[in-house]
């Protein structure tokens, strides 16, 4: 076992800075043939990053030290917008991003975030591991990005507020809510009558703290891990959309890897995604109890009323036209008729 400066740095990065019991990986005596960076916006202790650490170690071992992946969590290399730009230029080789945000570059990628589309995880994975997911991933290659076959889970999104609990669509009329920097997110909340503002995740806490916006929407585990409960009073269980992270690679840098190295990397990254999915189900289920103890007040929203407003506003028909009938049919093949 060879302990190097880089292995210590990775241990600090992924362990929140603690050096008490560093994870020590077997390292080659010579420098790796390929040293790649993987950046994301999630906390270092988040399942995405703990599983990525495991995958990076396996890739290093199984490629006999040829591919070394350094992990940069928690927006260390910039906002989502910054990191997407870096991915495209090749400044970073790997990046995980919500399809809803990636849609600023690949419009069809946001289709997984359509309001109230997926009734449960069976439908989510049937779509994203099936025909629709394959179609979305192929579209990414046109802009120089390769997506791994398995998308990671973020979870179903719910609303938090600092003002009043959200129970019906009337409660969101004019409501200042932070949303993902995405045309779909803006469109969903405008259709519901809210006043959405697109803000990069790295700036959300301060935007809530300074009341630039009065609320936001995210899966429960993100609300807990990012301490959103410190600046919000209520959490309304809307489950209005599902969100996932595509594991993306710069196409030029990905294809620079020898085929056998790519095979090892893809296999381990896809296995990481499957393990992370199971982790996130547990994390999101556990977070409600934790958040209640921390003082966040929960209520159930009338989701049928929200869905009815979207239907009546022409939201589903509008987005069907934007994505195209063929792509929309792939979605409805799993979800059933949405409009």
C-alpha positions as CSV (number, residue, x, y, z in Angstrom):
1,X,0.0,0.0,0.0
2,X,1.5,3.3,-1.1
3,X,0.3,6.4,0.7
4,X,0.8,9.5,-1.6
5,X,0.0,13.2,-1.3
6,X,-2.8,12.7,-3.8
7,X,-4.4,9.8,-1.9
8,X,-4.4,11.9,1.3
9,X,-5.9,14.8,-0.6
10,X,-8.7,12.6,-1.9
11,X,-9.3,11.3,1.6
12,X,-9.6,14.8,3.0
13,X,-11.9,15.9,0.1
14,X,-14.3,13.0,0.4
15,X,-14.2,12.7,4.2
16,X,-15.2,16.3,4.9
17,X,-11.6,17.3,5.9
18,X,-11.0,14.7,8.6
19,X,-7.6,13.0,8.6
20,X,-8.2,10.7,11.6
21,X,-8.7,7.6,9.5
22,X,-7.8,8.3,5.8
23,X,-8.8,5.9,3.1
24,X,-5.6,4.6,1.6
25,X,-5.7,3.2,-1.9
26,X,-3.2,1.1,-3.6
27,X,-1.3,3.4,-5.9
28,X,1.1,2.8,-8.7
29,X,4.7,3.8,-8.3
30,X,4.6,5.8,-11.5
31,X,2.1,8.5,-12.4
32,X,-1.2,7.5,-14.0
33,X,-1.3,7.5,-17.8
34,X,-4.7,9.4,-17.5
35,X,-5.5,11.7,-14.7
36,X,-9.1,12.9,-15.0
37,X,-11.3,15.1,-12.9
38,X,-14.9,14.4,-11.8
39,X,-16.8,17.5,-10.4
40,X,-20.3,17.8,-8.9
41,X,-22.5,20.0,-6.7
42,X,-23.2,17.5,-3.9
43,X,-21.7,17.4,-0.4
44,X,-18.6,15.2,0.0
45,X,-20.4,12.8,2.3
46,X,-23.3,12.4,-0.1
47,X,-24.0,8.9,-1.6
48,X,-23.1,10.2,-5.0
49,X,-19.6,11.0,-3.8
50,X,-19.0,8.1,-1.4
51,X,-20.0,5.7,-4.2
52,X,-17.8,7.7,-6.6
53,X,-14.9,7.2,-4.3
54,X,-15.4,3.5,-4.4
55,X,-15.8,3.5,-8.2
56,X,-12.6,5.6,-8.6
57,X,-10.6,3.2,-6.4
58,X,-11.9,0.2,-8.4
59,X,-11.1,1.9,-11.7
60,X,-7.6,2.7,-10.6
61,X,-7.0,-0.9,-9.5
62,X,-8.7,-2.6,-12.5
63,X,-6.8,-0.4,-15.0
64,X,-3.6,-1.2,-13.1
65,X,-3.1,2.5,-12.3
66,X,-3.7,3.8,-15.8
67,X,-6.8,5.9,-15.1
68,X,-6.8,8.0,-11.9
69,X,-10.0,10.0,-11.2
70,X,-9.9,12.9,-8.7
71,X,-13.2,13.9,-7.2
72,X,-14.2,17.6,-6.6
73,X,-17.6,17.7,-4.8
74,X,-19.7,20.6,-3.4
75,X,-19.3,23.1,-6.2
76,X,-15.5,23.3,-5.6
77,X,-14.9,23.9,-9.3
78,X,-17.8,26.4,-9.7
79,X,-21.5,26.5,-10.2
80,X,-23.4,24.0,-12.4
81,X,-23.2,26.5,-15.3
82,X,-19.5,26.9,-14.8
83,X,-18.8,23.2,-14.5
84,X,-20.9,22.4,-17.6
85,X,-18.8,24.9,-19.6
86,X,-15.6,23.3,-18.2
87,X,-16.9,19.8,-19.2
88,X,-17.5,21.0,-22.7
89,X,-14.0,22.5,-23.0
90,X,-12.3,19.5,-21.5
91,X,-11.1,21.3,-18.4
92,X,-12.9,18.6,-16.4
93,X,-13.5,15.2,-17.8
94,X,-16.5,14.0,-15.8
95,X,-19.5,15.9,-14.3
96,X,-22.9,14.9,-13.0
97,X,-25.9,17.2,-13.8
98,X,-29.6,17.1,-13.6
99,X,-31.2,16.6,-17.0
100,X,-33.5,19.6,-16.3
101,X,-30.4,21.9,-16.1
102,X,-28.6,20.2,-19.0
103,X,-31.6,21.1,-21.1
104,X,-30.1,24.6,-21.6
105,X,-27.7,22.7,-23.9
106,X,-29.6,19.5,-24.8
107,X,-33.4,20.5,-24.7
108,X,-34.7,16.9,-24.7
109,X,-32.8,16.1,-21.5
110,X,-35.4,17.9,-19.3
111,X,-38.2,15.5,-20.2
112,X,-37.6,13.5,-17.1
113,X,-38.6,16.5,-15.0
114,X,-42.1,17.0,-16.5
115,X,-44.5,17.9,-13.7
116,X,-46.3,14.9,-12.1
117,X,-45.2,12.6,-14.9
118,X,-43.9,9.6,-13.0
119,X,-46.2,8.0,-10.4
120,X,-43.4,5.8,-8.9
121,X,-39.8,4.6,-9.3
122,X,-40.9,1.7,-11.4
123,X,-42.0,4.2,-14.1
124,X,-38.9,6.3,-13.6
125,X,-36.4,3.5,-14.2
126,X,-38.5,1.9,-17.0
127,X,-38.2,5.3,-18.8
128,X,-34.7,6.3,-18.0
129,X,-33.1,2.8,-18.4
130,X,-35.2,2.2,-21.5
131,X,-36.1,3.8,-24.8
132,X,-36.6,7.3,-23.5
133,X,-33.3,7.4,-21.6
134,X,-31.4,6.0,-24.6
135,X,-32.9,8.7,-26.9
136,X,-31.9,11.4,-24.4
137,X,-28.3,10.1,-24.2
138,X,-27.9,9.9,-27.9
139,X,-28.9,13.6,-28.2
140,X,-26.1,14.6,-25.9
141,X,-23.4,13.2,-28.2
142,X,-24.3,15.9,-30.7
143,X,-22.9,18.6,-28.4
144,X,-19.7,16.7,-27.5
145,X,-20.9,14.9,-24.3
146,X,-21.2,11.2,-23.5
147,X,-23.6,10.0,-20.8
148,X,-23.1,6.8,-19.0
149,X,-26.0,4.3,-19.4
150,X,-27.3,4.6,-15.8
151,X,-28.6,7.8,-14.5
152,X,-28.2,8.5,-10.8
153,X,-31.2,9.3,-8.5
154,X,-31.8,12.6,-6.8
155,X,-35.4,12.0,-5.8
156,X,-38.9,13.5,-6.0
157,X,-39.0,17.2,-5.4
158,X,-41.0,19.0,-2.7
159,X,-41.5,22.7,-1.8
160,X,-40.1,24.5,1.2
161,X,-41.1,28.0,2.2
162,X,-40.3,30.6,4.8
163,X,-43.8,32.1,4.7
164,X,-46.8,29.8,4.6
165,X,-47.3,26.1,3.9
166,X,-48.3,25.2,0.3
167,X,-51.5,23.1,0.1
168,X,-53.2,24.1,-3.1
169,X,-52.3,26.0,-6.3
170,X,-53.8,29.1,-4.8
171,X,-50.9,29.2,-2.3
172,X,-48.3,29.5,-5.0
173,X,-49.8,32.4,-6.9
174,X,-47.2,35.1,-7.1
175,X,-45.0,33.0,-4.8
176,X,-41.2,33.8,-5.2
177,X,-39.6,30.4,-5.6
178,X,-36.1,29.4,-6.6
179,X,-36.0,26.9,-9.4
180,X,-33.3,25.2,-11.4
181,X,-31.8,27.2,-14.2
182,X,-33.9,25.6,-16.8
183,X,-36.7,26.5,-19.2
184,X,-38.8,23.5,-18.0
185,X,-38.5,24.5,-14.3
186,X,-39.5,28.1,-15.2
187,X,-42.3,26.9,-17.4
188,X,-43.7,24.5,-14.8
189,X,-44.0,27.1,-12.0
190,X,-45.2,29.9,-14.3
191,X,-48.0,27.5,-15.4
192,X,-48.9,27.1,-11.7
193,X,-49.0,30.9,-11.3
194,X,-45.8,31.3,-9.2
195,X,-43.0,33.8,-9.7
196,X,-40.0,31.5,-10.3
197,X,-36.4,32.6,-10.4
198,X,-33.6,30.4,-11.8
199,X,-30.6,30.4,-9.4
200,X,-27.6,28.1,-9.4
201,X,-27.5,25.7,-6.5
202,X,-24.4,27.2,-5.0
203,X,-26.2,30.4,-4.4
204,X,-29.6,29.1,-3.1
205,X,-28.9,29.2,0.7
206,X,-28.0,32.9,0.6
207,X,-30.9,33.7,-1.7
208,X,-33.3,32.2,0.8
209,X,-31.5,33.8,3.7
210,X,-31.7,37.3,2.2
211,X,-35.3,36.7,1.0
212,X,-34.5,37.1,-2.7
213,X,-36.8,34.2,-2.9
214,X,-39.2,32.8,-0.2
215,X,-39.0,29.2,-1.1
216,X,-37.3,26.4,-3.2
217,X,-38.1,22.8,-4.2
218,X,-35.8,19.8,-3.8
219,X,-35.7,16.2,-2.6
220,X,-35.8,15.8,1.2
221,X,-32.3,14.5,1.5
222,X,-30.9,17.6,-0.3
223,X,-33.0,19.9,2.0
224,X,-31.4,18.2,5.0
225,X,-27.8,17.9,3.7
226,X,-27.7,21.5,2.6
227,X,-29.2,22.8,5.8
228,X,-32.1,24.5,3.9
229,X,-34.2,23.9,7.1
230,X,-32.2,26.7,8.8
231,X,-33.8,29.3,6.5
232,X,-37.2,27.7,5.8
233,X,-40.2,26.9,8.1
234,X,-42.5,24.7,6.1
235,X,-42.1,21.7,3.8
236,X,-45.1,20.8,1.5
237,X,-45.0,17.3,0.2
238,X,-45.8,17.9,-3.5
239,X,-43.6,15.3,-5.2
240,X,-44.2,17.4,-8.3
241,X,-41.3,16.1,-10.3
242,X,-38.6,13.5,-10.3
243,X,-35.0,14.5,-10.7
244,X,-31.8,12.5,-11.6
245,X,-28.2,13.2,-12.4
246,X,-26.6,12.1,-15.7
247,X,-23.0,11.0,-15.3
248,X,-21.4,12.9,-18.2
249,X,-18.0,12.8,-19.9
250,X,-16.3,15.1,-22.3
251,X,-16.6,13.1,-25.6
252,X,-13.1,13.9,-26.8
253,X,-11.4,13.1,-23.5
254,X,-13.6,9.9,-23.1
255,X,-12.6,8.7,-26.5
256,X,-8.9,9.4,-25.8
257,X,-9.0,6.5,-23.3
258,X,-8.1,3.1,-24.8
259,X,-11.2,0.9,-25.3
260,X,-10.3,-1.5,-22.4
261,X,-9.9,1.4,-20.0
262,X,-13.2,2.9,-21.2
263,X,-14.9,-0.5,-20.6
264,X,-13.6,-0.6,-17.0
265,X,-14.6,3.0,-16.3
266,X,-18.1,2.6,-17.8
267,X,-18.8,-0.6,-16.0
268,X,-17.8,0.8,-12.6
269,X,-19.5,4.1,-13.1
270,X,-22.8,2.3,-14.0
271,X,-22.5,0.0,-11.0
272,X,-21.9,3.1,-8.9
273,X,-25.1,4.6,-10.2
274,X,-27.1,1.5,-9.3
275,X,-25.7,1.4,-5.7
276,X,-26.4,5.2,-5.4
277,X,-30.0,4.7,-6.4
278,X,-30.6,2.3,-3.5
279,X,-28.8,4.7,-1.1
280,X,-30.9,7.6,-2.1
281,X,-34.2,5.8,-1.5
282,X,-33.1,5.2,2.1
283,X,-31.7,8.7,2.5
284,X,-34.9,10.4,1.3
285,X,-37.1,8.2,3.4
286,X,-35.0,8.9,6.5
287,X,-34.8,12.6,6.0
288,X,-38.4,13.5,6.9
289,X,-38.0,12.3,10.4
290,X,-34.7,14.1,10.8
291,X,-36.1,17.3,9.3
292,X,-39.1,17.2,11.6
293,X,-36.8,16.9,14.6
294,X,-34.9,20.0,13.3
295,X,-38.1,22.0,13.3
296,X,-39.3,21.9,9.7
297,X,-43.1,21.6,9.7
298,X,-44.6,19.2,7.1
299,X,-47.9,19.2,5.3
300,X,-49.4,17.3,2.4
301,X,-50.4,19.2,-0.7
302,X,-53.4,18.4,-2.9
303,X,-51.5,17.1,-5.9
304,X,-54.6,16.5,-7.9
305,X,-55.4,20.2,-7.9
306,X,-51.8,21.0,-9.0
307,X,-52.0,18.5,-11.9
308,X,-55.4,19.9,-13.0
309,X,-54.0,23.4,-13.2
310,X,-51.1,22.2,-15.4
311,X,-53.6,20.4,-17.7
312,X,-56.0,23.3,-17.9
313,X,-53.1,25.8,-18.6
314,X,-52.0,23.8,-21.7
315,X,-48.7,22.9,-20.0
316,X,-48.6,19.3,-21.2
317,X,-49.6,20.1,-24.7
318,X,-47.0,22.9,-24.9
319,X,-44.2,20.7,-23.8
320,X,-45.4,17.8,-26.1
321,X,-45.0,20.2,-29.0
322,X,-41.5,21.3,-27.8
323,X,-40.2,17.8,-27.4
324,X,-41.9,16.4,-30.5
325,X,-44.6,13.8,-30.7
326,X,-42.1,10.9,-31.1
327,X,-40.2,11.7,-27.9
328,X,-43.4,12.5,-26.0
329,X,-44.8,9.1,-27.0
330,X,-41.7,7.4,-25.5
331,X,-42.6,9.2,-22.2
332,X,-46.3,8.3,-22.3
333,X,-45.5,4.7,-23.1
334,X,-44.3,4.5,-19.5
335,X,-46.4,7.1,-17.7
336,X,-49.7,6.8,-19.5
337,X,-51.5,9.8,-21.1
338,X,-50.4,13.1,-19.4
339,X,-52.5,15.7,-21.2
